[in-house]
């Protein structure tokens, strides 16, 4: 399995991570210059917020994806894998936890 947010597709040393999180993310073109910005959409993956309410007029729901993050004991997060759907992100998180027994449950935020 290749993890598309990790160098060489390989998970980093996971010993410092306490848990995993999944968040919806909206990707959009930078207003000036080249590149893409990514904005977290809190509450969408957990169902506390609808995608329609999280996006503003004119934002394309097709540009939303779901990222699995590792959260360390100091509270810092590192992106591990981007998935097209929440279901796929949950499968990835389950796979990581199956190989990293020290991780607690996955938080869907």
Sine and cosine of phi, psi and omega as CSV:
sin_phi,cos_phi,sin_psi,cos_psi,sin_omega,cos_omega
0.00,0.00,0.78,-0.63,0.06,-1.00
-0.99,-0.14,0.74,-0.68,0.02,-1.00
-0.98,-0.19,0.93,-0.38,-0.25,-0.97
-0.96,0.29,-0.09,1.00,0.09,-1.00
-0.97,-0.26,0.04,1.00,-0.09,-1.00
-0.95,-0.32,0.60,-0.80,0.03,-1.00
-0.83,0.56,0.81,-0.59,0.00,-1.00
0.92,0.39,0.19,0.98,0.00,-1.00
0.97,0.25,0.18,0.98,-0.08,-1.00
-0.95,-0.33,0.72,-0.69,0.04,-1.00
-0.85,0.53,0.57,-0.82,0.10,-1.00
-0.96,0.30,0.03,-1.00,0.12,-0.99
-0.87,0.49,0.89,-0.45,-0.10,-1.00
-1.00,-0.05,0.06,1.00,-0.10,-1.00
-0.90,0.43,-0.44,0.90,-0.01,-1.00
-1.00,0.06,-0.15,0.99,-0.02,-1.00
-1.00,0.10,0.64,-0.77,0.00,-1.00
-0.99,-0.14,-0.57,0.82,-0.02,-1.00
-0.39,-0.92,0.03,-1.00,0.08,-1.00
-0.91,-0.42,0.45,-0.89,0.09,-1.00
-0.72,-0.69,0.51,-0.86,0.10,-0.99
-0.85,-0.53,0.75,-0.66,0.02,-1.00
-0.71,-0.71,0.57,-0.82,0.16,-0.99
-0.96,0.26,0.58,-0.81,-0.04,-1.00
-0.70,-0.71,0.66,-0.75,0.07,-1.00
-0.94,-0.33,0.81,-0.58,0.01,-1.00
-0.97,-0.24,0.73,-0.68,0.02,-1.00
-0.57,-0.82,0.39,-0.92,-0.01,-1.00
-0.93,0.37,0.62,-0.78,0.04,-1.00
-0.88,0.48,0.67,-0.74,-0.02,-1.00
-0.91,0.42,-0.51,0.86,0.02,-1.00
-0.74,-0.67,0.76,-0.65,0.03,-1.00
1.00,0.09,-0.17,-0.99,-0.04,-1.00
-1.00,-0.03,0.29,-0.96,0.13,-0.99
0.93,-0.38,0.03,-1.00,-0.04,-1.00
-0.77,-0.64,0.67,-0.75,0.13,-0.99
-0.98,-0.19,0.53,-0.85,0.07,-1.00
-0.84,-0.54,0.76,-0.65,-0.04,-1.00
-0.84,-0.54,0.80,-0.60,0.06,-1.00
-0.92,0.38,0.59,-0.80,0.05,-1.00
-0.90,-0.43,0.99,0.15,-0.06,-1.00
-0.85,0.53,0.67,-0.75,0.06,-1.00
1.00,0.01,-0.27,0.96,-0.04,-1.00
-0.95,0.31,-0.76,0.65,-0.03,-1.00
-0.89,0.45,-0.56,0.83,-0.02,-1.00
-0.99,0.15,-0.22,0.98,-0.02,-1.00
1.00,0.04,0.05,1.00,0.03,-1.00
-0.97,0.24,-0.30,0.96,0.00,-1.00
-0.69,-0.73,0.63,-0.78,0.07,-1.00
-1.00,0.10,0.46,-0.89,0.04,-1.00
-0.87,0.49,-0.64,0.77,-0.01,-1.00
-0.87,0.49,-0.63,0.78,0.01,-1.00
-0.97,0.23,-0.46,0.89,-0.04,-1.00
-0.97,0.24,-0.47,0.88,-0.01,-1.00
-1.00,-0.08,0.53,-0.85,0.07,-1.00
-1.00,-0.02,0.21,-0.98,-0.01,-1.00
-0.80,0.60,0.73,-0.68,0.05,-1.00
1.00,0.00,-0.21,0.98,0.04,-1.00
-0.98,0.19,0.68,-0.73,-0.12,-0.99
-1.00,0.02,0.90,-0.44,0.01,-1.00
-0.87,0.49,-0.36,0.93,0.02,-1.00
-0.93,0.36,-0.23,0.97,0.01,-1.00
-1.00,-0.03,0.17,0.99,0.03,-1.00
-1.00,-0.06,0.70,-0.72,0.10,-1.00
-0.68,-0.74,0.02,-1.00,-0.08,-1.00
-0.82,-0.57,0.77,-0.63,-0.05,-1.00
-0.93,-0.37,0.71,-0.71,0.12,-0.99
-1.00,-0.08,0.83,-0.56,0.01,-1.00
-0.92,-0.40,0.54,-0.84,0.25,-0.97
-0.99,-0.10,0.75,-0.66,0.00,-1.00
-0.94,-0.34,0.83,-0.56,-0.04,-1.00
-1.00,0.04,0.03,-1.00,-0.10,-0.99
-0.94,0.33,-0.31,0.95,0.06,-1.00
-1.00,-0.01,-0.07,1.00,0.03,-1.00
0.99,-0.15,-0.03,1.00,0.02,-1.00
-0.98,0.19,0.55,-0.83,-0.01,-1.00
-0.90,-0.44,0.51,-0.86,0.08,-1.00
-0.73,-0.68,0.79,-0.61,0.04,-1.00
-0.93,0.37,0.72,-0.69,-0.01,-1.00
-0.93,-0.38,-0.63,0.78,-0.06,-1.00
-0.36,-0.93,0.67,-0.74,0.12,-0.99
-0.98,-0.22,0.69,-0.73,0.02,-1.00
-0.77,-0.64,0.46,-0.89,-0.01,-1.00
-0.94,0.33,-0.52,0.86,-0.06,-1.00
-0.79,-0.61,0.36,-0.93,0.07,-1.00
-0.89,0.46,-0.64,0.77,0.01,-1.00
-0.87,0.49,-0.68,0.73,0.03,-1.00
-0.91,0.41,-0.63,0.78,0.03,-1.00
-0.89,0.45,-0.65,0.76,0.03,-1.00
-0.90,0.44,-0.63,0.78,0.04,-1.00
-0.89,0.45,-0.67,0.75,0.03,-1.00
-0.89,0.45,-0.72,0.70,0.01,-1.00
-0.87,0.49,-0.68,0.74,0.04,-1.00
-0.88,0.47,-0.64,0.77,0.03,-1.00
-0.89,0.46,-0.71,0.71,0.00,-1.00
-0.89,0.46,-0.72,0.69,-0.02,-1.00
-0.90,0.45,-0.56,0.83,0.02,-1.00
-0.90,0.43,-0.43,0.90,0.00,-1.00
-0.99,-0.15,-0.27,0.96,-0.05,-1.00
-0.82,-0.57,0.98,0.19,-0.16,-0.99
-0.88,0.47,-0.35,0.94,-0.03,-1.00
-0.97,0.24,-0.23,0.97,-0.03,-1.00
-0.97,0.26,0.60,-0.80,0.06,-1.00
-1.00,0.10,-0.11,-0.99,-0.01,-1.00
-0.82,0.58,0.36,-0.93,0.06,-1.00
-1.00,0.06,0.79,-0.61,0.09,-1.00
-1.00,0.00,0.76,-0.65,0.06,-1.00
-0.97,-0.25,0.92,-0.39,-0.14,-0.99
-0.94,-0.35,0.00,0.00,0.00,0.00
